[in-house]
Amino acid sequence: MISSNIYILLIAFVLDSLLGDPRWLPHLIVLFGNCIAKGEKVLNYGKNKFLKGMFLVIALVLASYFLAYYLLLWLQSLHIILADAVAVLILFYCMANRTLIKEGKAVFDALKLKGLEAGRERLSWIVGRDTTTLNEQQIRTATMETLSENLSDGMIAPLFYYFILGVPGAVMYKMINTFDSMIGYKSDRYWEFGKFAAKLDDVANFIPARITAFLMLLVAGKLKRLVFVFQEGKKHSSPNAGYPEAALACILNCQFGGPNYYKGKLVAKPYIGKNARTLTDEDLKKASYINWASSILMITLYCLTIYLIHEFIH
C-alpha cells in the first residue's frame, strides 16, 4: 500500500507535467461544476439561502469523497492494477501545475505579441477581476498573483489532502475549491447561498497556503524572509491567498495587490511587498521555476516521509 501511494503520486505528477489539462479529455472538475450549477439553480431562491447552500456543499463534498473511496475499493476487488490506474487518473485530474504555468505564459505572450487588448482578454480567462482597463504592468501583476495563489489551490493543497486522506481526500478538496470558485464570492446572488462554501474553502486552505509559502521560500533560498512573508501575507483580505503572493513578491522583490475593479466595483486591496518595479518575462520564468520546484519538493518530502516510516516499522 505504501509503495502504491508513491507510484500513483509520481505517475499522476508526470502526466500533469506532460499533458496539463487536455481539452479533448473529459475533466473531473467540469463534472463538479455541472453538479454545483444544477444544485444552485434548484436551491438558490426564497428563504434560508445560507442553510440551502450549506446543505448543497456538505452533500456534494461528502458525495465526492465517498464515491471516490468506494469506487477505488470496488476496483481493488476486481484487480489492483485497475484500481491503481483509475487512482492515477483521478489524482492527475486534481493537479493543475502545467496548465497554470501555461496560462500565465499565454497572458505574457498575448501582451507582448498582440498588444494590450489581447493581454487583457487572455487574462480574463484566469482571474475574477475586471481586466478591461488594466495597463501592461497591472496585467503582469495579476498574472503573477494568480500563479502564486493557484500554486496552493492547484497543486500543494490537493497534494496535502492526498497525503492525509489518499485520492478521495484530493477529490474532496477539489470539490470544495470548485464550490468556492463558482459561488464563494461576494455578489448579491451568492452573498448568503455561497457564504458556507467560501468559509469552508478558507478552512481547507489554511494549512496548505502557509505550506506553499514556506516551500516557495525554501526553493528560492530565502527562508530567512519567512517573518516578512507572514507580515505581508496577513494584509490580504483572504486569510490564505496573501501568503503565497507575499512569498513570490519577496522572491521577485516586487509589489502585488492594490485597488482593483471586480464586477464594476472598486475594491481597495492593500499592497503586498515593497518594491513597485516593472515586471518582465524573466520574472515569469522565475515564478514558473518556483512553482515547479515547490511541487517537486512537496512530493519529495512526502516520498521521503513514507520511506522513513516504512523503514521504522520494519
C-alpha positions as CSV (number, residue, x, y, z in Angstrom):
1,M,0.0,0.0,0.0
2,I,2.8,2.4,0.9
3,S,4.7,1.8,-2.4
4,S,1.5,2.1,-4.4
5,N,0.7,5.5,-2.9
6,I,4.1,6.7,-4.0
7,Y,4.0,5.5,-7.6
8,I,0.4,6.6,-8.0
9,L,1.5,10.1,-7.0
10,L,4.6,10.1,-9.2
11,I,2.8,8.8,-12.3
12,A,0.0,11.4,-11.8
13,F,2.5,14.2,-11.5
14,V,4.4,13.1,-14.6
15,L,1.1,13.0,-16.5
16,D,0.2,16.5,-15.3
17,S,3.7,17.7,-16.2
18,L,3.5,16.3,-19.7
19,L,-0.2,16.8,-20.6
20,G,-1.7,19.5,-18.3
21,D,-5.5,19.5,-18.9
22,P,-6.0,18.3,-22.5
23,R,-9.2,19.9,-23.9
24,W,-10.2,16.7,-25.6
25,L,-10.3,14.8,-22.3
26,P,-13.5,15.0,-20.2
27,H,-12.5,16.6,-16.9
28,L,-13.5,15.8,-13.3
29,I,-13.7,19.5,-12.4
30,V,-16.2,20.1,-15.2
31,L,-18.4,17.4,-13.7
32,F,-18.1,19.0,-10.3
33,G,-19.0,22.4,-11.9
34,N,-22.1,21.0,-13.6
35,C,-23.3,19.4,-10.3
36,I,-22.8,22.6,-8.4
37,A,-24.5,24.7,-11.1
38,K,-27.6,22.4,-11.1
39,G,-27.8,22.3,-7.4
40,E,-27.5,26.1,-7.2
41,K,-30.2,26.5,-9.8
42,V,-32.6,24.3,-7.8
43,L,-31.9,25.7,-4.3
44,N,-30.8,29.3,-4.5
45,Y,-34.2,31.0,-4.1
46,G,-36.5,32.2,-1.4
47,K,-35.7,32.0,2.3
48,N,-33.0,30.2,4.2
49,K,-30.4,30.5,1.4
50,F,-27.5,30.1,3.7
51,L,-28.8,26.8,5.0
52,K,-29.7,25.6,1.5
53,G,-26.2,26.5,0.3
54,M,-24.6,24.7,3.3
55,F,-26.7,21.6,2.6
56,L,-25.6,21.6,-1.0
57,V,-21.9,22.0,-0.1
58,I,-22.0,19.3,2.6
59,A,-23.9,16.9,0.4
60,L,-21.6,17.2,-2.7
61,V,-18.4,17.3,-0.7
62,L,-19.2,14.1,1.2
63,A,-20.5,12.5,-2.0
64,S,-17.2,13.3,-3.8
65,Y,-15.2,11.7,-1.1
66,F,-17.2,8.5,-0.6
67,L,-17.9,8.0,-4.3
68,A,-14.1,8.1,-4.9
69,Y,-13.4,5.9,-1.9
70,Y,-15.9,3.2,-2.7
71,L,-15.1,3.3,-6.4
72,L,-11.5,2.5,-5.7
73,L,-12.4,-0.1,-3.1
74,W,-14.6,-1.9,-5.6
75,L,-12.0,-1.7,-8.3
76,Q,-9.4,-3.2,-5.9
77,S,-11.8,-6.2,-5.5
78,L,-11.6,-6.7,-9.3
79,H,-7.9,-6.1,-9.8
80,I,-5.3,-4.0,-8.0
81,I,-3.7,-2.7,-11.3
82,L,-7.1,-1.4,-12.5
83,A,-7.7,0.3,-9.2
84,D,-4.3,1.9,-9.2
85,A,-4.7,3.1,-12.9
86,V,-8.0,4.8,-12.0
87,A,-6.4,6.3,-8.9
88,V,-3.6,7.8,-11.1
89,L,-6.2,9.2,-13.5
90,I,-8.3,10.8,-10.7
91,L,-5.2,12.3,-9.0
92,F,-4.0,13.6,-12.3
93,Y,-7.3,15.4,-12.6
94,C,-6.7,17.0,-9.2
95,M,-3.4,18.6,-10.3
96,A,-3.1,21.8,-12.4
97,N,0.5,23.0,-12.3
98,R,1.4,22.7,-16.0
99,T,-1.9,24.3,-17.0
100,L,-1.4,27.1,-14.6
101,I,2.0,27.9,-15.9
102,K,0.9,27.6,-19.5
103,E,-2.0,30.0,-18.9
104,G,0.4,32.5,-17.3
105,K,2.8,32.3,-20.2
106,A,-0.2,32.7,-22.6
107,V,-1.1,36.1,-21.0
108,F,2.5,37.4,-21.2
109,D,2.8,36.2,-24.9
110,A,-0.5,37.8,-25.8
111,L,0.5,41.0,-24.3
112,K,3.9,41.0,-26.0
113,L,2.9,39.7,-29.4
114,K,-0.6,41.0,-29.9
115,G,-0.9,44.1,-27.6
116,L,-2.7,45.4,-24.6
117,E,-6.3,44.4,-25.6
118,A,-5.2,40.8,-26.3
119,G,-3.4,40.7,-22.9
120,R,-6.5,41.9,-21.1
121,E,-8.7,39.3,-22.9
122,R,-6.3,36.4,-22.1
123,L,-6.0,37.5,-18.5
124,S,-9.8,37.5,-18.1
125,W,-9.7,33.7,-18.6
126,I,-7.9,33.1,-15.3
127,V,-8.8,36.0,-12.9
128,G,-12.0,37.3,-11.4
129,R,-11.2,41.0,-11.6
130,D,-12.2,43.3,-14.4
131,T,-9.5,43.4,-17.0
132,T,-10.8,46.0,-19.5
133,T,-8.9,49.0,-18.1
134,L,-5.7,47.3,-16.9
135,N,-2.3,48.5,-18.2
136,E,0.6,46.3,-19.0
137,Q,2.1,46.3,-15.5
138,Q,-1.3,45.5,-13.9
139,I,-1.8,42.6,-16.3
140,R,1.6,41.2,-15.5
141,T,1.0,41.7,-11.8
142,A,-2.4,40.0,-11.9
143,T,-0.8,37.0,-13.7
144,M,1.9,36.6,-11.2
145,E,-0.5,36.9,-8.3
146,T,-2.6,34.1,-9.9
147,L,0.5,31.9,-10.4
148,S,1.4,32.1,-6.7
149,E,-2.2,31.8,-5.3
150,N,-3.1,28.9,-7.5
151,L,0.1,27.1,-6.8
152,S,-1.6,26.4,-3.5
153,D,-5.1,25.7,-4.8
154,G,-3.9,23.8,-7.9
155,M,-1.1,21.7,-6.5
156,I,0.0,22.0,-2.9
157,A,-3.4,21.7,-1.3
158,P,-4.6,18.7,-3.4
159,L,-1.2,17.0,-2.6
160,F,-1.7,17.9,1.1
161,Y,-5.1,16.2,1.2
162,Y,-3.8,13.2,-0.8
163,F,-1.1,12.7,1.8
164,I,-3.7,12.7,4.6
165,L,-6.7,11.0,3.0
166,G,-5.5,9.5,-0.2
167,V,-7.1,10.0,-3.6
168,P,-10.6,10.6,-2.1
169,G,-9.1,13.4,0.0
170,A,-7.7,15.1,-3.0
171,V,-11.1,14.8,-4.8
172,M,-12.9,16.2,-1.8
173,Y,-10.6,19.2,-1.7
174,K,-11.2,19.9,-5.4
175,M,-14.9,19.8,-4.8
176,I,-14.5,22.4,-2.0
177,N,-12.3,24.6,-4.2
178,T,-14.7,24.4,-7.1
179,F,-17.5,25.4,-4.9
180,D,-15.6,28.5,-3.8
181,S,-14.6,29.5,-7.3
182,M,-18.2,29.2,-8.5
183,I,-20.4,30.5,-5.7
184,G,-18.0,31.5,-2.9
185,Y,-17.5,35.2,-3.8
186,K,-19.4,38.2,-2.5
187,S,-22.1,39.1,-5.0
188,D,-25.8,39.7,-4.5
189,R,-26.7,36.3,-5.9
190,Y,-24.3,34.3,-3.7
191,W,-24.0,36.5,-0.6
192,E,-26.0,34.1,1.5
193,F,-26.0,31.0,-0.6
194,G,-22.3,30.8,-1.1
195,K,-21.1,32.0,2.3
196,F,-20.6,28.5,3.7
197,A,-18.7,27.4,0.6
198,A,-16.3,30.4,1.0
199,K,-15.8,29.7,4.7
200,L,-15.2,26.0,4.2
201,D,-12.6,26.8,1.4
202,D,-10.9,29.2,3.9
203,V,-10.6,26.4,6.4
204,A,-9.5,23.8,3.9
205,N,-6.7,26.1,2.6
206,F,-5.4,27.4,5.9
207,I,-2.6,25.0,6.3
208,P,-1.8,24.4,2.6
209,A,-1.4,28.1,1.8
210,R,1.2,28.5,4.5
211,I,3.0,25.3,3.5
212,T,3.0,26.8,-0.1
213,A,4.7,30.0,1.1
214,F,7.2,28.0,3.1
215,L,8.1,25.8,0.2
216,M,8.4,28.8,-2.2
217,L,10.9,30.5,0.1
218,L,12.8,27.2,0.7
219,V,13.4,26.5,-3.1
220,A,14.3,30.2,-3.6
221,G,16.9,30.1,-0.8
222,K,15.0,32.9,1.1
223,L,13.8,31.1,4.2
224,K,15.2,33.9,6.3
225,R,12.4,36.1,4.9
226,L,9.7,34.0,6.4
227,V,8.7,36.6,9.0
228,F,8.4,39.3,6.3
229,V,6.2,37.0,4.2
230,F,3.9,36.3,7.1
231,Q,3.7,40.0,8.0
232,E,2.8,40.9,4.4
233,G,0.6,37.9,3.8
234,K,-1.9,38.8,6.5
235,K,-2.7,42.1,4.8
236,H,-4.7,40.3,2.2
237,S,-8.5,40.2,2.5
238,S,-8.3,36.4,2.1
239,P,-7.0,34.6,5.2
240,N,-4.9,32.4,2.8
241,A,-4.2,33.9,-0.6
242,G,-1.8,36.6,0.7
243,Y,0.8,34.1,1.9
244,P,1.8,32.6,-1.4
245,E,1.5,36.1,-3.0
246,A,3.8,37.6,-0.3
247,A,6.3,34.7,-0.9
248,L,6.5,35.4,-4.6
249,A,6.7,39.2,-4.0
250,C,9.6,38.6,-1.7
251,I,11.4,36.2,-4.1
252,L,11.0,38.6,-7.0
253,N,11.5,41.8,-4.9
254,C,8.3,43.3,-6.3
255,Q,4.9,44.5,-5.2
256,F,1.5,42.9,-5.6
257,G,-2.0,43.9,-4.6
258,G,-3.5,47.4,-4.7
259,P,-7.0,48.5,-5.7
260,N,-8.8,46.7,-8.5
261,Y,-12.3,46.6,-10.0
262,Y,-14.5,43.5,-9.5
263,K,-17.8,43.4,-11.4
264,G,-17.7,47.2,-11.8
265,K,-16.9,47.9,-8.1
266,L,-13.6,49.3,-6.9
267,V,-12.1,47.1,-4.2
268,A,-9.3,48.8,-2.2
269,K,-6.8,46.0,-1.6
270,P,-3.6,46.6,0.4
271,Y,-0.2,46.3,-1.3
272,I,1.9,43.3,-0.6
273,G,5.6,43.8,-1.0
274,K,7.6,47.0,-1.0
275,N,9.3,47.4,-4.5
276,A,6.8,48.7,-7.1
277,R,9.0,47.8,-10.0
278,T,8.1,46.8,-13.6
279,L,7.7,43.0,-14.0
280,T,9.3,41.3,-17.0
281,D,9.4,38.0,-18.9
282,E,12.3,36.9,-16.7
283,D,10.1,37.3,-13.6
284,L,7.6,34.9,-15.2
285,K,10.3,32.4,-15.9
286,K,11.4,32.6,-12.3
287,A,7.9,32.3,-11.0
288,S,7.4,29.2,-13.2
289,Y,10.5,27.7,-11.8
290,I,9.3,28.4,-8.2
291,N,6.0,26.6,-9.0
292,W,7.7,23.5,-10.4
293,A,10.4,23.4,-7.7
294,S,7.8,23.8,-4.9
295,S,5.6,21.0,-6.3
296,I,8.6,18.6,-6.7
297,L,9.8,19.4,-3.2
298,M,6.4,18.7,-1.7
299,I,6.3,15.3,-3.5
300,T,9.9,14.5,-2.5
301,L,9.2,15.3,1.2
302,Y,6.1,13.0,1.1
303,C,8.0,10.1,-0.5
304,L,10.9,10.6,2.0
305,T,8.4,10.6,4.9
306,I,6.7,7.4,3.7
307,Y,10.1,5.7,3.2
308,L,11.3,6.6,6.7
309,I,8.0,5.4,8.2
310,H,8.3,2.2,6.3
311,E,11.9,1.7,7.4
312,F,11.0,2.5,11.0
313,I,8.1,-0.1,11.0
314,H,10.3,-2.8,9.5
